[in-house]
């Protein structure tokens, strides 16, 4: 009997080709049309699946990775999960240095995928030996046959999105895209997509989203790293206290800064109005769109694409937790706490 079963060989074959979804309720009344590249549709629930698979397979192709190699990385959570998932399928040990800013949900998910996790203090300088950058480097130096992914300074981070995400967006919009709005952390997503899209049409505007407390926007505008810009902020996976070489600042036209509070509320608004359960950085991206619309960045002909990088389930202990929101002072006279919608029947 002929086998007609249609199945992927493994979960890694499902990475990429994520859907483009029109959004309208959170941008109601705005000029132009708005679309979200929903990266939570990847099997690891984030766009970091793309770079994890791409970098690891490139390391295998060049012989850098051997059967008994150990994969080491610095991560705010999503890259770590994707690396742990790919490592698990391919049979590598995975060790991750994670910022304490990462939610407990993310840290528990890394452990669930078999990774060894070192949680490092978030509010220290990048060159502090306790920072997750330095901890990962130290573990790499001390671990035989280890490979340090080093996403912040790895051009393959850009290449992964240049070869996959950018072409997908171009194809899905039939080349009609006029603006790309994407959060910038390592910079791989916005740089890879930006390079590809600018090659197709140099008039496409590439807009990066940065956090207050991060140095990226000012560096883009002045080419100088201003340490006075650095202070603690809450958004994970967005902004930086140093300059990643995986960010191609030349393809980015403008940076828009957003606040922790507005981004958190906008993420919750997207989930409630669009029915798309998004993470903190997705809220930041749409918050930037709101601000840019107020600045008359878009017109009736604009076709604006934004990246929704990950899934809201990774933020249940943070932006979707009312206690956490209250503790941050995010419920105020303007942002009133959502009414209680849970009743317990005795």
C-alpha positions as CSV (number, residue, x, y, z in Angstrom):
1,X,0.0,0.0,0.0
2,X,1.4,3.4,-1.0
3,X,2.2,5.7,1.9
4,X,0.3,9.0,1.3
5,X,1.1,10.4,4.7
6,X,2.1,14.1,4.4
7,X,4.4,15.0,7.3
8,X,7.5,17.1,8.0
9,X,10.6,15.2,8.8
10,X,11.0,17.2,12.0
11,X,9.9,20.5,13.5
12,X,12.8,22.4,11.9
13,X,11.2,22.0,8.4
14,X,8.4,24.3,9.6
15,X,10.6,27.3,10.2
16,X,9.9,30.3,7.9
17,X,7.2,31.2,5.4
18,X,5.2,32.8,8.2
19,X,1.9,34.6,7.3
20,X,1.3,38.3,6.7
21,X,-1.8,39.5,8.5
22,X,-3.7,42.7,8.0
23,X,-4.3,44.7,11.1
24,X,-6.9,47.4,11.2
25,X,-8.5,47.8,14.7
26,X,-5.4,49.1,16.5
27,X,-4.8,51.5,13.6
28,X,-8.4,52.5,13.0
29,X,-8.7,55.8,11.2
30,X,-5.0,55.8,10.2
31,X,-4.0,56.7,6.6
32,X,-2.6,53.7,4.6
33,X,-2.8,50.0,5.1
34,X,-1.0,48.0,7.8
35,X,0.2,44.4,8.0
36,X,2.0,42.3,10.5
37,X,4.5,39.6,9.7
38,X,3.4,37.0,12.4
39,X,6.7,35.3,13.4
40,X,5.0,33.4,16.3
41,X,3.9,31.0,13.5
42,X,7.4,29.6,13.6
43,X,7.6,26.3,15.6
44,X,9.7,28.0,18.3
45,X,7.1,30.9,18.4
46,X,9.6,33.6,17.3
47,X,11.6,35.0,14.4
48,X,14.8,33.8,16.2
49,X,14.1,30.3,14.8
50,X,15.4,31.6,11.5
51,X,18.8,32.7,12.7
52,X,19.2,29.6,15.0
53,X,18.7,27.2,12.1
54,X,20.7,29.3,9.6
55,X,23.8,29.9,11.8
56,X,23.9,26.3,13.1
57,X,23.6,24.8,9.6
58,X,26.2,27.2,8.3
59,X,28.5,26.1,11.1
60,X,27.9,22.5,10.2
61,X,28.6,23.2,6.5
62,X,31.9,24.8,7.3
63,X,33.0,22.1,9.8
64,X,32.9,24.4,12.8
65,X,30.3,22.2,14.5
66,X,31.2,18.6,15.3
67,X,29.0,15.8,16.7
68,X,30.2,16.5,20.3
69,X,30.2,20.3,20.0
70,X,28.6,22.6,22.6
71,X,26.5,25.6,21.5
72,X,26.8,28.7,23.7
73,X,25.0,32.0,23.4
74,X,23.9,35.2,25.0
75,X,20.2,35.7,24.8
76,X,17.2,37.7,26.2
77,X,15.2,34.5,25.7
78,X,13.9,34.0,22.2
79,X,17.2,33.2,20.5
80,X,18.0,30.9,23.4
81,X,14.8,28.9,22.9
82,X,15.3,28.6,19.2
83,X,18.9,27.5,19.7
84,X,17.9,25.0,22.3
85,X,15.2,23.6,20.0
86,X,17.6,23.3,17.0
87,X,20.3,21.8,19.3
88,X,17.9,19.3,20.7
89,X,16.9,18.0,17.2
90,X,20.5,18.0,15.9
91,X,22.0,16.4,19.1
92,X,24.1,19.3,20.5
93,X,24.4,20.4,24.1
94,X,23.3,24.0,24.6
95,X,24.4,26.5,27.3
96,X,22.8,29.9,27.5
97,X,23.6,33.1,29.4
98,X,20.4,35.0,29.9
99,X,19.6,38.5,31.2
100,X,17.6,38.6,34.5
101,X,15.3,41.0,32.6
102,X,13.9,37.9,30.8
103,X,10.6,36.7,32.1
104,X,10.5,33.6,34.3
105,X,8.4,32.0,31.5
106,X,11.2,32.3,29.0
107,X,13.8,31.0,31.5
108,X,11.6,28.0,32.3
109,X,11.0,27.3,28.6
110,X,14.8,27.3,28.0
111,X,15.2,24.7,30.7
112,X,12.3,22.7,29.3
113,X,14.1,22.4,26.0
114,X,17.2,20.9,27.7
115,X,19.4,24.0,27.8
116,X,21.7,24.8,30.8
117,X,20.9,28.4,31.8
118,X,22.9,31.0,33.6
119,X,20.8,34.0,34.7
120,X,22.9,37.2,34.8
121,X,22.1,40.7,36.2
122,X,20.5,42.9,33.6
123,X,21.5,46.4,34.9
124,X,25.3,46.1,34.5
125,X,27.6,47.4,31.8
126,X,28.3,45.2,28.8
127,X,31.9,44.8,29.9
128,X,31.1,43.8,33.5
129,X,32.2,40.2,34.1
130,X,28.7,39.5,35.4
131,X,26.9,40.6,32.2
132,X,25.4,37.9,30.1
133,X,27.8,38.9,27.3
134,X,30.9,38.3,29.4
135,X,29.5,35.2,31.1
136,X,28.9,33.6,27.7
137,X,32.4,34.5,26.5
138,X,33.9,33.0,29.7
139,X,32.0,29.8,29.4
140,X,33.0,29.5,25.8
141,X,36.7,29.9,26.7
142,X,36.4,27.3,29.5
143,X,34.4,24.7,27.4
144,X,36.1,22.4,25.0
145,X,34.7,22.1,21.5
146,X,32.3,24.9,22.1
147,X,30.9,27.2,19.5
148,X,29.8,30.8,20.5
149,X,26.9,31.9,18.3
150,X,27.5,35.6,19.2
151,X,24.4,36.9,17.5
152,X,25.1,40.5,18.3
153,X,28.4,40.4,16.2
154,X,27.6,37.7,13.7
155,X,26.8,38.8,10.1
156,X,25.0,35.5,9.6
157,X,22.3,37.0,11.8
158,X,21.7,39.5,9.0
159,X,22.1,36.9,6.3
160,X,19.4,34.7,7.7
161,X,16.8,37.4,7.3
162,X,18.2,38.7,4.0
163,X,17.6,35.2,2.6
164,X,14.3,34.4,4.2
165,X,12.2,37.1,5.9
166,X,12.9,39.9,3.5
167,X,12.1,37.9,0.3
168,X,8.9,36.6,2.0
169,X,7.7,40.1,2.8
170,X,8.4,41.3,-0.7
171,X,6.5,38.4,-2.2
172,X,3.6,38.6,0.2
173,X,3.1,42.3,-0.6
174,X,3.7,41.9,-4.3
175,X,6.4,44.5,-4.0
176,X,3.9,47.1,-2.8
177,X,5.5,47.6,0.6
178,X,6.4,51.3,1.3
179,X,7.5,51.1,5.0
180,X,9.0,48.4,7.2
181,X,8.7,49.1,11.0
182,X,10.8,46.7,13.1
183,X,12.2,46.6,16.6
184,X,16.0,46.6,16.7
185,X,17.9,44.6,19.3
186,X,20.7,42.6,17.7
187,X,19.6,44.3,14.5
188,X,19.6,41.1,12.4
189,X,16.0,41.2,11.5
190,X,15.7,44.9,10.4
191,X,19.1,44.8,8.7
192,X,18.6,41.6,6.7
193,X,15.0,42.6,5.7
194,X,16.1,46.2,5.1
195,X,19.0,45.2,2.8
196,X,16.8,42.9,0.7
197,X,13.9,45.3,0.4
198,X,16.1,48.3,-0.4
199,X,17.7,46.3,-3.2
200,X,14.3,45.7,-4.7
201,X,13.1,49.3,-4.2
202,X,15.4,51.9,-2.6
203,X,12.4,54.1,-1.8
204,X,11.1,51.8,0.8
205,X,11.6,53.4,4.3
206,X,13.2,51.2,6.9
207,X,12.2,52.3,10.4
208,X,13.8,50.9,13.6
209,X,12.1,50.9,16.9
210,X,14.3,51.7,19.9
211,X,13.7,51.9,23.7
212,X,14.4,54.8,26.0
213,X,17.5,53.8,27.9
214,X,19.1,52.4,24.8
215,X,21.9,53.9,22.6
216,X,20.8,52.9,19.1
217,X,18.8,55.9,18.0
218,X,21.4,58.4,19.0
219,X,24.2,56.3,17.5
220,X,22.3,56.2,14.2
221,X,22.0,59.9,14.2
222,X,25.5,60.9,15.4
223,X,27.7,57.9,14.9
224,X,28.6,58.2,18.6
225,X,28.0,55.9,21.5
226,X,26.6,58.1,24.3
227,X,26.8,56.3,27.7
228,X,24.6,59.0,29.2
229,X,21.7,57.5,27.2
230,X,21.9,54.2,29.1
231,X,19.6,53.5,31.9
232,X,17.4,50.5,32.9
233,X,14.3,49.7,30.9
234,X,11.9,46.8,30.9
235,X,11.3,45.8,27.3
236,X,13.0,42.6,26.4
237,X,14.8,42.0,23.0
238,X,14.7,45.7,22.1
239,X,17.4,48.3,22.2
240,X,21.0,47.9,23.5
241,X,23.6,49.4,25.8
242,X,26.3,48.8,23.2
243,X,26.5,48.8,19.4
244,X,26.0,45.4,17.8
245,X,27.8,44.9,14.5
246,X,24.8,42.8,13.4
247,X,23.0,46.1,12.9
248,X,23.5,47.7,9.4
249,X,22.7,51.3,10.3
250,X,23.1,52.4,6.7
251,X,19.9,50.6,5.6
252,X,17.8,52.2,8.4
253,X,16.2,55.5,7.6
254,X,14.9,56.5,11.0
255,X,14.7,55.3,14.6
256,X,11.6,55.9,16.8
257,X,11.9,55.5,20.5
258,X,9.0,54.1,22.6
259,X,8.4,53.8,26.3
260,X,8.0,50.6,28.4
261,X,4.6,51.6,29.6
262,X,3.0,52.5,26.2
263,X,4.5,49.4,24.6
264,X,3.0,47.2,27.3
265,X,-0.4,48.6,26.9
266,X,-0.3,48.5,23.1
267,X,0.7,44.8,23.2
268,X,-2.4,44.2,25.4
269,X,-4.5,46.3,23.0
270,X,-3.3,44.2,20.0
271,X,-4.3,41.0,21.7
272,X,-7.7,42.3,22.7
273,X,-8.6,44.0,19.4
274,X,-6.9,42.0,16.8
275,X,-7.0,38.6,18.5
276,X,-3.3,38.1,17.9
277,X,-1.6,37.1,21.1
278,X,1.6,39.2,20.8
279,X,4.7,39.8,22.9
280,X,6.2,43.0,24.4
281,X,8.2,44.0,21.2
282,X,5.1,43.6,19.0
283,X,3.5,46.2,21.2
284,X,6.5,48.4,20.9
285,X,6.4,48.2,17.1
286,X,2.7,49.2,16.9
287,X,3.3,51.9,19.4
288,X,6.0,53.3,17.1
289,X,3.5,53.2,14.2
290,X,1.0,55.2,16.3
291,X,3.7,57.8,17.0
292,X,4.8,57.9,13.4
293,X,1.3,58.4,12.2
294,X,0.9,61.4,14.5
295,X,4.1,62.7,12.8
296,X,2.4,62.3,9.4
297,X,4.9,59.7,8.3
298,X,2.3,57.8,6.3
299,X,-0.3,58.7,3.7
300,X,-3.3,57.0,2.0
301,X,-0.9,55.1,-0.3
302,X,1.3,53.7,2.4
303,X,1.6,50.0,2.7
304,X,3.2,49.5,6.2
305,X,4.6,46.2,7.3
306,X,5.7,45.5,10.8
307,X,7.3,42.5,12.4
308,X,5.5,40.7,15.3
309,X,8.6,38.9,16.6
310,X,7.1,36.5,19.1
311,X,4.2,35.1,21.1
312,X,2.4,36.6,24.1
313,X,2.7,33.4,26.1
314,X,6.3,34.3,26.9
315,X,5.1,37.3,28.9
316,X,2.4,35.9,31.1
317,X,4.4,36.9,34.2
318,X,5.0,40.4,32.9
319,X,2.8,42.5,30.6
320,X,-0.2,40.1,30.9
321,X,0.1,40.0,34.6
322,X,-1.9,42.7,36.3
323,X,0.2,42.6,39.5
324,X,3.4,43.1,37.4
325,X,1.8,46.0,35.6
326,X,0.7,47.6,38.8
327,X,4.1,47.1,40.3
328,X,5.7,49.0,37.4
329,X,3.2,51.9,37.8
330,X,1.7,51.1,34.4
331,X,-1.9,51.5,35.6
332,X,-2.6,55.2,36.1
333,X,-5.3,57.8,35.4
334,X,-4.8,57.4,31.7
335,X,-4.2,53.6,31.6
336,X,-6.9,52.3,33.8
337,X,-6.6,48.6,34.9
338,X,-8.7,46.2,32.9
339,X,-11.9,45.2,34.7
340,X,-11.9,41.9,36.4
341,X,-13.2,39.3,34.0
342,X,-12.8,36.1,36.1
343,X,-15.4,34.8,38.4
344,X,-14.9,31.8,40.7
345,X,-18.0,29.7,41.3
346,X,-18.1,28.3,44.9
